[in-house]
Amino acid sequence: MQKTVPGTPQQNGIAKRMNRTINERARSMRLHSGLPQIFWADAVHTTVYLINRGPSVPLEFRLPEEVWRGKEVQLSHLKIFGCVSYVHIDSDARNKLDAKSKKCFFIGYGDEEFGFWLWDDQNKKIIRSRNVIFNEKVLYKDRSSVETDMANSDTSPQRFEFIRLEGLPDVIEQNKIQEPLQDSSTSIPTTTQEDTEPREPIVYVRRSSRTIKPTQ
């Protein structure tokens, strides 16, 4: 094994290119989510986690994690970095009338155990949990606009229009639609062939006035 001179990363091109890839992806993820710069380590950790579970050219487009562990890797748990998440609160840690979940932001994955790392922005602490519901359409940078829209929808007064009953007949008369009068020439019924033909006299059936005696 040959060692490199300190301060000369050019001697190890593979490590230099990988460090550049990790740095660019971590910076892009953090800026896209809007998380503060103090979360740079979480962005780097998540970037490495995703690289190990992505196809690699030297491994003939196989996943490094599958080659290392020798078993299939599940990718259904991957989420967008910095998205809104709701962590379930156990019944032992809350009262009966408290909320069952806490709003946090996703910042990474667990190392050995399956789970997620989440940032509790209200209490300024990191939570590790596996019972999480994610909303990947809302990121950390969108939290202020979402909260403002919810507050405005709850506090904005509703506008109603009132009409005085005294002026209601006048309004009805103004909005009344007058139907056009029909021309007298068009109202004259026309005679058809059936009307000109002679009709047979109507024969009325008359009831007999003779008394019917019962047969003996």
Steps between C-alpha positions, in 0.01 A plus 500: 500500500634837398416808705427841353658828595283715733326783321521338157165335421605479136692182585173321587264583218227251596463639852513857370219444250286319756548780755397752236190295413398471865557872560296609197209268574490593868505872419225458240279303740542749783430804281198334340344420837586838653655353816761713682870439438539329839342191342790452258609180678151351470493590130839331447389192693181473292697548177736213583201286599341560158824445306545159661149408386533628146639323191879508468688490169807308631261236641322461165207714618438286806424653838801525734283413799382179333854401407625570853221324692409239241124556520240709324461860613156655549464857371136571586599688819698772320358849556576855389757671721348778711134413442231537766439191713263417783646282775266281702505565875460194721210492742745493794652833394176699466169566667167380369410839354843576349584466133608156384771631266767768490601702196867455409731507197680203348883527514634146461487125546608273782834317485453151639131497595219586262364845572514867408672806645265793540552859609257641755515868413281602794705332773833520309592133526546191283252213525553144381185310414356252253130589540497801270263638236669713231369786290761528225316787328589743781864572590666688783516819293121489446408484869444875544274534195293196599455622856407848375237362261350287776489795739340727241237240414408462867495870597381669180145636544234378262315762298123490468263713295173612658188617312232710666154347482343841434670528163447139399179558288675775302789269425263229383314743271827617344621147438167377361531376145211600274411239241438637148140509383409262222372635172125464448556363152700210635239411762227412245472124479527354155248252366619160398356231280365313798293803608337541154384141468137429615470327827254220578220582745552391853252235618422508869410173674170526687405282793177301461207600725339152494489316829684171488316222685698218650460160339292239688 
